[in-house]
């Protein structure tokens, strides 16, 4: 038996210990193992000899690991269920293309073609097509069956969880817009002269108007922007404190320069 060419993937059982998870990794490895040993008798999963199924199992399980508390026979039972599905899907692709791949020997390919042309197979294939197209609630009222592929419902739920969570939070949060001017006035405040640094004409608004503007425009409550708002507000507050401190220092150092009287003109001597 060859060692695995990748690290062992952890797996577990779901659905009352009847299915492997994550199923897509398990299914891909099964298909690769099947392609290495395609035998003439293997025109369907039921016709594969038991000893050959054991060979598939041994070469598959070296790529995976599971908790020691899980019996191997439960893993094997779940493996057999998924292996039958994946082997059938592989043979279906071969039958549909009818082009001999490089991993199928000539003898095996000849046996496969004979089986696909047999009356028994054609009858069962026709019935299977009808079953796949049945709709539980009636024609046009229900999606078709057997369209999940190799991905289990648990994997689908895990993939859709972030999108579902975001949608729930969006629906539960009131739609409120952010007023940039109100946020700046609320954080920066006003200098003693009633102005706000960096806002131009907006900085000359009276304190009463600035206060009413802040109260009239509520802050955004969308959860995904709270942290960003707090970080920006804190940085802005520090900048304004630095600018105000620098302004006070500059004002303290500047002193009024007294105007000096020009010296009197020199006196002229008279003779």
C-alpha positions as CSV (number, residue, x, y, z in Angstrom):
1,X,0.0,0.0,0.0
2,X,1.4,3.4,-1.0
3,X,1.6,6.2,1.6
4,X,-0.7,9.2,1.1
5,X,0.7,12.1,-0.8
6,X,-1.2,14.6,1.3
7,X,-1.7,15.1,5.0
8,X,-4.4,13.1,6.6
9,X,-7.8,14.9,6.6
10,X,-9.8,14.7,9.8
11,X,-13.3,13.3,9.2
12,X,-16.3,12.6,11.4
13,X,-19.8,11.0,11.2
14,X,-23.1,12.9,10.9
15,X,-26.7,12.1,10.4
16,X,-26.9,9.5,13.1
17,X,-23.5,8.1,12.3
18,X,-24.5,7.2,8.7
19,X,-22.6,9.9,6.6
20,X,-19.0,11.0,6.3
21,X,-18.2,14.7,6.8
22,X,-16.7,16.6,5.0
23,X,-18.2,14.4,2.2
24,X,-16.6,16.3,-0.7
25,X,-13.1,15.4,0.4
26,X,-14.1,11.8,1.0
27,X,-15.8,11.5,-2.4
28,X,-12.9,13.0,-4.4
29,X,-10.5,10.5,-2.9
30,X,-12.8,7.6,-3.6
31,X,-13.0,8.6,-7.2
32,X,-9.2,8.8,-7.5
33,X,-8.9,5.3,-5.9
34,X,-11.5,3.8,-8.2
35,X,-9.7,5.1,-11.3
36,X,-6.4,3.4,-10.3
37,X,-8.0,-0.1,-10.4
38,X,-10.9,-0.4,-12.9
39,X,-11.6,-4.1,-13.4
40,X,-13.8,-5.8,-16.1
41,X,-16.2,-7.0,-13.5
42,X,-16.8,-3.5,-12.2
43,X,-19.5,-2.3,-14.6
44,X,-21.6,-1.4,-11.5
45,X,-20.9,-1.2,-7.8
46,X,-22.8,-4.4,-6.9
47,X,-20.7,-6.4,-9.4
48,X,-17.4,-5.4,-7.8
49,X,-16.0,-8.4,-5.9
50,X,-15.8,-8.0,-2.1
51,X,-12.1,-8.4,-2.0
52,X,-11.7,-5.6,-4.5
53,X,-14.0,-3.4,-2.4
54,X,-11.7,-4.1,0.5
55,X,-8.8,-3.0,-1.6
56,X,-10.5,0.3,-2.4
57,X,-11.2,0.8,1.3
58,X,-7.6,0.1,2.4
59,X,-6.2,2.6,-0.1
60,X,-8.8,5.2,0.8
61,X,-8.6,5.2,4.5
62,X,-4.9,6.1,4.7
63,X,-5.7,9.6,3.6
64,X,-8.1,10.2,6.5
65,X,-8.1,10.1,10.3
66,X,-10.9,10.1,12.8
67,X,-11.4,10.1,16.6
68,X,-10.4,7.0,18.4
69,X,-13.8,6.8,20.0
70,X,-15.5,6.2,16.7
71,X,-15.4,2.5,15.7
72,X,-13.9,1.7,12.4
73,X,-16.9,-0.4,11.4
74,X,-19.1,2.7,11.5
75,X,-16.7,4.5,9.3
76,X,-16.6,1.6,6.9
77,X,-20.4,1.4,6.8
78,X,-20.6,5.1,5.9
79,X,-17.8,4.7,3.4
80,X,-19.7,1.9,1.7
81,X,-22.8,4.0,1.3
82,X,-20.8,6.9,-0.2
83,X,-18.6,4.7,-2.3
84,X,-21.6,3.1,-4.0
85,X,-22.9,6.6,-5.0
86,X,-19.5,7.8,-6.2
87,X,-18.8,4.6,-8.2
88,X,-22.2,4.8,-9.9
89,X,-21.5,8.5,-10.7
90,X,-18.2,7.6,-12.3
91,X,-19.7,4.9,-14.4
92,X,-22.5,7.2,-15.5
93,X,-19.9,9.7,-16.8
94,X,-18.1,7.0,-18.7
95,X,-21.4,5.7,-20.2
96,X,-22.4,9.2,-21.2
97,X,-19.2,10.1,-23.0
98,X,-18.6,6.6,-24.5
99,X,-14.9,7.5,-24.9
100,X,-12.4,5.1,-23.4
101,X,-10.2,6.9,-20.8
102,X,-6.6,6.1,-20.2
103,X,-7.2,4.5,-16.8
104,X,-9.6,1.8,-18.2
105,X,-8.0,-1.2,-19.8
106,X,-9.3,-2.6,-23.1
107,X,-10.9,-5.7,-21.6
108,X,-12.7,-3.7,-19.0
109,X,-14.0,-1.2,-21.5
110,X,-15.3,-3.9,-23.7
111,X,-17.2,-5.4,-20.8
112,X,-18.7,-2.0,-19.9
113,X,-20.0,-1.4,-23.4
114,X,-21.6,-4.8,-23.5
115,X,-23.3,-4.2,-20.2
116,X,-24.6,-0.7,-21.2
117,X,-26.2,-2.2,-24.3
118,X,-27.9,-5.0,-22.5
119,X,-31.7,-5.0,-22.2
120,X,-31.7,-5.2,-18.4
121,X,-29.5,-2.2,-18.1
122,X,-31.5,-0.1,-20.5
123,X,-34.7,-0.9,-18.7
124,X,-33.3,0.0,-15.3
125,X,-31.7,3.2,-16.7
126,X,-35.0,4.4,-18.1
127,X,-36.8,3.8,-14.8
128,X,-34.0,5.6,-12.9
129,X,-34.4,8.6,-15.3
130,X,-38.1,8.8,-14.5
131,X,-37.4,8.6,-10.7
132,X,-34.9,11.4,-10.9
133,X,-37.4,13.7,-12.6
134,X,-40.3,13.1,-10.2
135,X,-41.6,16.0,-8.2
136,X,-43.2,15.3,-4.8
137,X,-45.7,18.2,-4.9
138,X,-46.6,17.7,-8.6
139,X,-45.2,18.9,-12.0
140,X,-43.8,22.4,-11.8
141,X,-44.3,22.7,-8.0
142,X,-41.2,21.1,-6.6
143,X,-37.4,21.0,-7.5
144,X,-36.1,17.7,-8.9
145,X,-34.6,15.1,-6.6
146,X,-31.0,13.9,-6.4
147,X,-29.4,17.3,-7.2
148,X,-27.2,17.7,-4.2
149,X,-24.1,16.1,-5.7
150,X,-21.3,14.9,-3.4
151,X,-21.8,17.8,-0.9
152,X,-23.8,16.9,2.2
153,X,-26.5,19.1,3.7
154,X,-24.2,19.8,6.7
155,X,-21.5,21.2,4.4
156,X,-24.1,23.3,2.6
157,X,-25.3,24.7,5.9
158,X,-21.8,25.6,7.0
159,X,-21.1,27.4,3.7
160,X,-24.3,29.4,3.9
161,X,-24.0,30.3,7.6
162,X,-22.1,33.6,7.2
163,X,-24.5,34.8,4.5
164,X,-27.6,33.8,6.6
165,X,-26.1,35.5,9.7
166,X,-25.5,38.7,7.8
167,X,-29.0,38.7,6.4
168,X,-30.6,38.2,9.8
169,X,-28.6,41.1,11.3
170,X,-29.4,43.4,8.4
171,X,-33.1,42.7,8.7
172,X,-33.0,43.1,12.5
173,X,-31.1,46.5,12.4
174,X,-33.0,49.7,11.6
175,X,-31.8,51.4,8.5
176,X,-30.1,54.6,9.7
177,X,-27.7,56.7,7.7
178,X,-24.5,58.3,9.1
179,X,-24.1,62.1,9.1
180,X,-20.4,62.9,8.7
181,X,-20.8,66.5,9.9
182,X,-22.6,65.4,13.0
183,X,-20.0,62.8,13.9
184,X,-17.2,65.4,13.4
185,X,-18.9,68.0,15.5
186,X,-19.7,65.5,18.2
187,X,-16.1,64.4,18.5
188,X,-14.1,67.6,17.8
189,X,-16.3,70.0,19.8
190,X,-15.7,73.7,19.5
191,X,-12.9,76.1,20.5
192,X,-13.7,78.9,22.9
193,X,-14.4,81.2,20.0
194,X,-17.2,79.0,18.8
195,X,-15.3,77.5,15.9
196,X,-14.3,74.0,14.9
197,X,-10.9,73.4,13.4
198,X,-10.8,72.0,9.8
199,X,-14.5,72.6,8.8
200,X,-14.3,76.0,7.2
201,X,-17.7,77.7,7.2
202,X,-19.2,74.8,9.1
203,X,-16.8,75.6,12.0
204,X,-18.4,79.0,12.5
205,X,-21.7,77.5,13.3
206,X,-22.9,78.5,16.7
207,X,-22.7,76.0,19.5
208,X,-26.5,75.7,19.8
209,X,-26.8,74.8,16.1
210,X,-24.0,72.3,16.4
211,X,-25.6,70.7,19.4
212,X,-29.0,70.4,17.7
213,X,-27.4,69.0,14.6
214,X,-25.8,66.2,16.6
215,X,-29.0,65.4,18.5
216,X,-31.1,65.4,15.3
217,X,-28.9,62.9,13.5
218,X,-28.6,59.6,15.4
219,X,-25.5,57.5,15.0
220,X,-25.5,54.5,12.8
221,X,-26.2,51.2,14.7
222,X,-25.2,48.8,12.0
223,X,-23.1,46.2,13.8
224,X,-20.4,45.8,11.1
225,X,-19.4,49.6,11.3
226,X,-19.4,50.1,15.1
227,X,-15.8,49.2,15.5
228,X,-14.6,51.2,12.5
229,X,-16.5,54.3,13.8
230,X,-15.0,54.0,17.3
231,X,-11.5,53.8,15.9
232,X,-11.9,56.8,13.6
233,X,-13.5,58.8,16.4
234,X,-10.7,58.1,18.8
235,X,-8.1,59.1,16.2
236,X,-9.9,62.3,15.4
237,X,-10.2,63.2,19.1
238,X,-6.5,62.8,19.5
239,X,-5.8,65.0,16.5
240,X,-8.1,67.7,17.7
241,X,-6.5,67.7,21.2
242,X,-3.1,68.0,19.6
243,X,-4.1,70.9,17.4
244,X,-5.8,72.8,20.3
245,X,-2.7,72.3,22.5
246,X,-0.4,73.5,19.8
247,X,-2.7,76.6,19.3
248,X,-2.6,77.5,23.0
249,X,1.2,77.1,23.1
250,X,1.7,79.3,20.1
251,X,-0.6,81.9,21.6
252,X,1.3,81.9,24.9
253,X,4.7,82.4,23.2
254,X,3.6,85.3,21.1
255,X,3.8,88.7,22.9
256,X,2.7,92.1,21.5
257,X,5.6,94.1,20.1
258,X,5.4,97.7,21.2
259,X,5.8,100.3,18.6
260,X,9.0,102.3,19.0
261,X,9.1,106.0,18.4
262,X,11.4,107.2,15.7
263,X,14.4,109.0,17.0
264,X,14.3,112.8,16.8
265,X,16.0,114.5,13.9
266,X,19.4,115.9,14.7
267,X,19.5,119.5,15.6
268,X,21.2,122.0,13.2
269,X,23.6,124.6,14.6
270,X,22.9,128.2,13.7
271,X,25.7,130.6,13.2
